[in-house]
Amino acid sequence: MAGGEQENYSVNRSERPIGVFDSGIGGLTVLKEIINLLPDENTIYLGDTARVPYGMRSPETVTRYSFENTQFLSSQDIKLLVVACNTASALSLDAVKARVSIPVTGVIEPGAKAAVKATKHRKVGVIGTEATIKSNAYTRAIHAIDREIEVFGLPCPLFVPLVEEGWTEGQIPALIAATYLNEIKNKGIDTVVLGCTHYPLLKKVISEAVGEQVRLIDSAVETSHEIKTTLEALGMKRKQAGNARRKFFVTDSPERFLKVGERFLGQKLEHIDKIEVGG
């Protein structure tokens, strides 16, 4: 291929969007951090709202859903795929990677790497949904780097409905957070991984519950940095500044997604398309 043709191919490839999928709206916190760090990148978000939550499903079902979401986003000619769901990252990331030829990033390894780097006393708490904690995915990812670190997993199932109802501050979420987190606070942890994409909206009450001296690791932030590193290493960062395109797709209830999603993304959602995947 001639040099000019190679250059054009590279430019065209860099213009392709980043694809992001989640079981619902929580992955918008990941998208928010991607947009903050890489504002010029085109993005496509798919929320599988017809089949949320994934945490109640078997690993086989979650993997099938992940394949179907991946197939749809791949049809949109994406250049990189983000599995922005902790449950899907825990249960199906390797299988998804084996299915596609583009780079795939989950949310667990970036959070685990940051936790290992942050902890001084080598005691890390991980909070998330029952499925994510039960999978031990964060523990495995942390121990793959440093087996001497103690990891204390704690499911906090009420956090998700609190966030979706907009109860992120005040006495009720503070009481629930204190009740949950007292269990790991007494373990001597100095770092807590927010192992669910909803939890960044509860940072204030979580920090108050565990103490300000405990470092909170936001997997959404860490994932955005990993995406930036990957795009730069592969020469796939978008070269054109501005006019980034944002597309949003859901599999059910676009009205609710619009209403609740703006709190997660931190900006207005203009247009959402309802689609079907799988079947």
DRENBA-642416 format. One record per residue (C-alpha): residue in one letter; x, y, z. Coordinates in steps of 0.1 Angstrom, whole numbers. Example, Ala and Ser with C-alpha at 12.3 -4.5 7.8 and 13.67 -1.06 7.14 Angstrom:
% residues 2
<node resn="a" px="123" py="-45" pz="78"/>
<node resn="s" px="137" py="-11" pz="71"/>
//
This chain:
% residues 279
<node resn="m" px="0" py="0" pz="0"/>
<node resn="a" px="13" py="34" pz="-9"/>
<node resn="g" px="22" py="59" pz="19"/>
<node resn="g" px="-7" py="82" pz="11"/>
<node resn="e" px="-32" py="53" pz="11"/>
<node resn="q" px="-18" py="41" pz="44"/>
<node resn="e" px="-21" py="76" pz="59"/>
<node resn="n" px="-57" py="79" pz="47"/>
<node resn="y" px="-66" py="46" pz="62"/>
<node resn="s" px="-51" py="57" pz="95"/>
<node resn="v" px="-71" py="89" pz="94"/>
<node resn="n" px="-104" py="71" pz="85"/>
<node resn="r" px="-98" py="46" pz="113"/>
<node resn="s" px="-92" py="74" pz="139"/>
<node resn="e" px="-125" py="89" pz="129"/>
<node resn="r" px="-144" py="58" pz="139"/>
<node resn="p" px="-163" py="60" pz="172"/>
<node resn="i" px="-156" py="44" pz="205"/>
<node resn="g" px="-184" py="19" pz="213"/>
<node resn="v" px="-196" py="16" pz="249"/>
<node resn="f" px="-221" py="-8" pz="263"/>
<node resn="d" px="-237" py="-14" pz="297"/>
<node resn="s" px="-267" py="-33" pz="310"/>
<node resn="g" px="-285" py="0" pz="315"/>
<node resn="i" px="-276" py="36" pz="325"/>
<node resn="g" px="-247" py="31" pz="349"/>
<node resn="g" px="-221" py="29" pz="321"/>
<node resn="l" px="-229" py="66" pz="314"/>
<node resn="t" px="-205" py="74" pz="342"/>
<node resn="v" px="-178" py="57" pz="322"/>
<node resn="l" px="-188" py="75" pz="290"/>
<node resn="k" px="-187" py="108" pz="310"/>
<node resn="e" px="-151" py="102" pz="319"/>
<node resn="i" px="-142" py="93" pz="283"/>
<node resn="i" px="-158" py="125" pz="271"/>
<node resn="n" px="-140" py="145" pz="298"/>
<node resn="l" px="-106" py="131" pz="289"/>
<node resn="l" px="-111" py="126" pz="252"/>
<node resn="p" px="-137" py="153" pz="242"/>
<node resn="d" px="-129" py="150" pz="204"/>
<node resn="e" px="-137" py="113" pz="202"/>
<node resn="n" px="-169" py="102" pz="185"/>
<node resn="t" px="-189" py="78" pz="208"/>
<node resn="i" px="-217" py="54" pz="206"/>
<node resn="y" px="-234" py="42" pz="238"/>
<node resn="l" px="-257" py="11" pz="240"/>
<node resn="g" px="-278" py="6" pz="272"/>
<node resn="d" px="-294" py="-29" pz="273"/>
<node resn="t" px="-323" py="-15" pz="293"/>
<node resn="a" px="-347" py="-43" pz="283"/>
<node resn="r" px="-326" py="-69" pz="301"/>
<node resn="v" px="-312" py="-50" pz="331"/>
<node resn="p" px="-300" py="-60" pz="356"/>
<node resn="y" px="-273" py="-84" pz="345"/>
<node resn="g" px="-263" py="-92" pz="381"/>
<node resn="m" px="-292" py="-116" pz="385"/>
<node resn="r" px="-283" py="-136" pz="353"/>
<node resn="s" px="-261" py="-167" pz="349"/>
<node resn="p" px="-226" py="-163" pz="335"/>
<node resn="e" px="-237" py="-179" pz="303"/>
<node resn="t" px="-266" py="-155" pz="298"/>
<node resn="v" px="-244" py="-125" pz="306"/>
<node resn="t" px="-219" py="-137" pz="280"/>
<node resn="r" px="-246" py="-141" pz="254"/>
<node resn="y" px="-260" py="-106" pz="261"/>
<node resn="s" px="-224" py="-92" pz="258"/>
<node resn="f" px="-219" py="-110" pz="225"/>
<node resn="e" px="-252" py="-95" pz="212"/>
<node resn="n" px="-243" py="-60" pz="223"/>
<node resn="t" px="-209" py="-63" pz="208"/>
<node resn="q" px="-223" py="-75" pz="175"/>
<node resn="f" px="-245" py="-44" pz="173"/>
<node resn="l" px="-217" py="-20" pz="182"/>
<node resn="s" px="-194" py="-37" pz="157"/>
<node resn="s" px="-220" py="-31" pz="130"/>
<node resn="q" px="-215" py="6" pz="138"/>
<node resn="d" px="-179" py="4" pz="126"/>
<node resn="i" px="-163" py="12" pz="160"/>
<node resn="k" px="-126" py="13" pz="166"/>
<node resn="l" px="-125" py="3" pz="202"/>
<node resn="l" px="-151" py="-14" pz="225"/>
<node resn="v" px="-156" py="-6" pz="261"/>
<node resn="v" px="-175" py="-31" pz="283"/>
<node resn="a" px="-187" py="-5" pz="308"/>
<node resn="c" px="-206" py="-30" pz="330"/>
<node resn="n" px="-188" py="-45" pz="359"/>
<node resn="t" px="-208" py="-77" pz="358"/>
<node resn="a" px="-202" py="-82" pz="321"/>
<node resn="s" px="-165" py="-73" pz="325"/>
<node resn="a" px="-162" py="-99" pz="353"/>
<node resn="l" px="-180" py="-127" pz="335"/>
<node resn="s" px="-175" py="-122" pz="297"/>
<node resn="l" px="-146" py="-99" pz="289"/>
<node resn="d" px="-122" py="-126" pz="278"/>
<node resn="a" px="-149" py="-142" pz="256"/>
<node resn="v" px="-157" py="-109" pz="240"/>
<node resn="k" px="-120" py="-101" pz="233"/>
<node resn="a" px="-118" py="-135" pz="215"/>
<node resn="r" px="-147" py="-126" pz="193"/>
<node resn="v" px="-135" py="-93" pz="178"/>
<node resn="s" px="-104" py="-79" pz="162"/>
<node resn="i" px="-106" py="-44" pz="177"/>
<node resn="p" px="-92" py="-34" pz="212"/>
<node resn="v" px="-116" py="-42" pz="241"/>
<node resn="t" px="-114" py="-25" pz="275"/>
<node resn="g" px="-133" py="-35" pz="306"/>
<node resn="v" px="-137" py="-16" pz="338"/>
<node resn="i" px="-122" py="-41" pz="363"/>
<node resn="e" px="-85" py="-42" pz="354"/>
<node resn="p" px="-80" py="-4" pz="353"/>
<node resn="g" px="-96" py="-1" pz="387"/>
<node resn="a" px="-75" py="-30" pz="401"/>
<node resn="k" px="-43" py="-14" pz="388"/>
<node resn="a" px="-51" py="19" pz="404"/>
<node resn="a" px="-59" py="3" pz="437"/>
<node resn="v" px="-26" py="-16" pz="438"/>
<node resn="k" px="-8" py="17" pz="431"/>
<node resn="a" px="-28" py="36" pz="457"/>
<node resn="t" px="-27" py="13" pz="487"/>
<node resn="k" px="0" py="19" pz="513"/>
<node resn="h" px="-11" py="-7" pz="539"/>
<node resn="r" px="-19" py="-33" pz="512"/>
<node resn="k" px="-55" py="-36" pz="523"/>
<node resn="v" px="-81" py="-28" pz="497"/>
<node resn="g" px="-119" py="-29" pz="499"/>
<node resn="v" px="-140" py="-35" pz="468"/>
<node resn="i" px="-177" py="-26" pz="468"/>
<node resn="g" px="-201" py="-36" pz="441"/>
<node resn="t" px="-232" py="-56" pz="431"/>
<node resn="e" px="-236" py="-92" pz="445"/>
<node resn="a" px="-227" py="-107" pz="411"/>
<node resn="t" px="-195" py="-86" pz="408"/>
<node resn="i" px="-183" py="-94" pz="443"/>
<node resn="k" px="-193" py="-130" pz="440"/>
<node resn="s" px="-172" py="-133" pz="408"/>
<node resn="n" px="-140" py="-123" pz="427"/>
<node resn="a" px="-129" py="-106" pz="395"/>
<node resn="y" px="-114" py="-76" pz="413"/>
<node resn="t" px="-96" py="-99" pz="438"/>
<node resn="r" px="-81" py="-119" pz="409"/>
<node resn="a" px="-71" py="-88" pz="390"/>
<node resn="i" px="-54" py="-73" pz="421"/>
<node resn="h" px="-37" py="-105" pz="430"/>
<node resn="a" px="-24" py="-109" pz="395"/>
<node resn="i" px="-3" py="-78" pz="403"/>
<node resn="d" px="4" py="-83" pz="440"/>
<node resn="r" px="-7" py="-114" pz="458"/>
<node resn="e" px="2" py="-99" pz="492"/>
<node resn="i" px="-26" py="-74" pz="491"/>
<node resn="e" px="-56" py="-83" pz="512"/>
<node resn="v" px="-89" py="-77" pz="494"/>
<node resn="f" px="-122" py="-73" pz="512"/>
<node resn="g" px="-152" py="-76" pz="489"/>
<node resn="l" px="-185" py="-62" pz="500"/>
<node resn="p" px="-219" py="-62" pz="481"/>
<node resn="c" px="-239" py="-30" pz="485"/>
<node resn="p" px="-272" py="-39" pz="466"/>
<node resn="l" px="-292" py="-9" pz="478"/>
<node resn="f" px="-268" py="17" pz="463"/>
<node resn="v" px="-281" py="11" pz="427"/>
<node resn="p" px="-318" py="19" pz="434"/>
<node resn="l" px="-307" py="49" pz="456"/>
<node resn="v" px="-288" py="64" pz="427"/>
<node resn="e" px="-315" py="57" pz="401"/>
<node resn="e" px="-340" py="74" pz="424"/>
<node resn="g" px="-317" py="104" pz="428"/>
<node resn="w" px="-311" py="98" pz="465"/>
<node resn="t" px="-274" py="105" pz="465"/>
<node resn="e" px="-272" py="129" pz="494"/>
<node resn="g" px="-288" py="132" pz="528"/>
<node resn="q" px="-296" py="111" pz="558"/>
<node resn="i" px="-310" py="80" pz="542"/>
<node resn="p" px="-280" py="72" pz="518"/>
<node resn="a" px="-256" py="83" pz="545"/>
<node resn="l" px="-272" py="58" pz="570"/>
<node resn="i" px="-272" py="30" pz="544"/>
<node resn="a" px="-236" py="37" pz="534"/>
<node resn="a" px="-224" py="37" pz="570"/>
<node resn="t" px="-243" py="5" pz="577"/>
<node resn="y" px="-228" py="-13" pz="547"/>
<node resn="l" px="-192" py="0" pz="549"/>
<node resn="n" px="-187" py="-4" pz="587"/>
<node resn="e" px="-179" py="-40" pz="579"/>
<node resn="i" px="-148" py="-32" pz="558"/>
<node resn="k" px="-139" py="1" pz="575"/>
<node resn="n" px="-128" py="-20" pz="606"/>
<node resn="k" px="-104" py="-41" pz="584"/>
<node resn="g" px="-78" py="-13" pz="583"/>
<node resn="i" px="-83" py="-6" pz="546"/>
<node resn="d" px="-68" py="25" pz="531"/>
<node resn="t" px="-83" py="21" pz="496"/>
<node resn="v" px="-118" py="14" pz="483"/>
<node resn="v" px="-126" py="5" pz="447"/>
<node resn="l" px="-160" py="16" pz="435"/>
<node resn="g" px="-168" py="-16" pz="417"/>
<node resn="c" px="-201" py="-5" pz="401"/>
<node resn="t" px="-207" py="22" pz="376"/>
<node resn="h" px="-235" py="37" pz="397"/>
<node resn="y" px="-213" py="43" pz="427"/>
<node resn="p" px="-194" py="74" pz="416"/>
<node resn="l" px="-227" py="93" pz="422"/>
<node resn="l" px="-224" py="83" pz="459"/>
<node resn="k" px="-187" py="93" pz="463"/>
<node resn="k" px="-195" py="119" pz="490"/>
<node resn="v" px="-215" py="96" pz="513"/>
<node resn="i" px="-191" py="67" pz="507"/>
<node resn="s" px="-161" py="89" pz="516"/>
<node resn="e" px="-179" py="101" pz="547"/>
<node resn="a" px="-187" py="65" pz="557"/>
<node resn="v" px="-152" py="51" pz="553"/>
<node resn="g" px="-133" py="82" pz="563"/>
<node resn="e" px="-116" py="109" pz="543"/>
<node resn="q" px="-82" py="92" pz="547"/>
<node resn="v" px="-94" py="63" pz="526"/>
<node resn="r" px="-87" py="67" pz="489"/>
<node resn="l" px="-116" py="60" pz="466"/>
<node resn="i" px="-108" py="45" pz="432"/>
<node resn="d" px="-133" py="53" pz="405"/>
<node resn="s" px="-131" py="26" pz="379"/>
<node resn="a" px="-147" py="49" pz="353"/>
<node resn="v" px="-119" py="74" pz="356"/>
<node resn="e" px="-92" py="48" pz="354"/>
<node resn="t" px="-109" py="31" pz="324"/>
<node resn="s" px="-109" py="64" pz="305"/>
<node resn="h" px="-71" py="67" pz="311"/>
<node resn="e" px="-66" py="32" pz="298"/>
<node resn="i" px="-86" py="40" pz="267"/>
<node resn="k" px="-65" py="71" pz="260"/>
<node resn="t" px="-33" py="51" pz="264"/>
<node resn="t" px="-46" py="24" pz="240"/>
<node resn="l" px="-56" py="48" pz="213"/>
<node resn="e" px="-23" py="67" pz="215"/>
<node resn="a" px="-3" py="35" pz="214"/>
<node resn="l" px="-22" py="23" pz="183"/>
<node resn="g" px="-22" py="57" pz="166"/>
<node resn="m" px="-60" py="58" pz="167"/>
<node resn="k" px="-68" py="90" pz="185"/>
<node resn="r" px="-91" py="112" pz="165"/>
<node resn="k" px="-70" py="139" pz="148"/>
<node resn="q" px="-98" py="163" pz="140"/>
<node resn="a" px="-107" py="186" pz="169"/>
<node resn="g" px="-143" py="194" pz="178"/>
<node resn="n" px="-177" py="183" pz="163"/>
<node resn="a" px="-176" py="150" pz="181"/>
<node resn="r" px="-207" py="129" pz="174"/>
<node resn="r" px="-226" py="113" pz="203"/>
<node resn="k" px="-251" py="85" pz="196"/>
<node resn="f" px="-272" py="67" pz="222"/>
<node resn="f" px="-292" py="35" pz="218"/>
<node resn="v" px="-313" py="16" pz="243"/>
<node resn="t" px="-333" py="-17" pz="241"/>
<node resn="d" px="-362" py="-4" pz="261"/>
<node resn="s" px="-377" py="26" pz="279"/>
<node resn="p" px="-359" py="55" pz="262"/>
<node resn="e" px="-380" py="80" pz="282"/>
<node resn="r" px="-366" py="67" pz="316"/>
<node resn="f" px="-331" py="65" pz="302"/>
<node resn="l" px="-334" py="102" pz="291"/>
<node resn="k" px="-347" py="113" pz="325"/>
<node resn="v" px="-322" py="94" pz="347"/>
<node resn="g" px="-293" py="93" pz="323"/>
<node resn="e" px="-286" py="130" pz="323"/>
<node resn="r" px="-277" py="128" pz="360"/>
<node resn="f" px="-251" py="101" pz="352"/>
<node resn="l" px="-237" py="118" pz="321"/>
<node resn="g" px="-237" py="153" pz="336"/>
<node resn="q" px="-250" py="168" pz="304"/>
<node resn="k" px="-281" py="169" pz="283"/>
<node resn="l" px="-291" py="139" pz="262"/>
<node resn="e" px="-305" py="150" pz="229"/>
<node resn="h" px="-317" py="119" pz="211"/>
<node resn="i" px="-320" py="83" pz="219"/>
<node resn="d" px="-329" py="54" pz="195"/>
<node resn="k" px="-346" py="23" pz="207"/>
<node resn="i" px="-333" py="-9" pz="190"/>
<node resn="e" px="-334" py="-47" pz="194"/>
<node resn="v" px="-304" py="-68" pz="199"/>
<node resn="g" px="-301" py="-106" pz="198"/>
<node resn="g" px="-332" py="-126" pz="193"/>
//
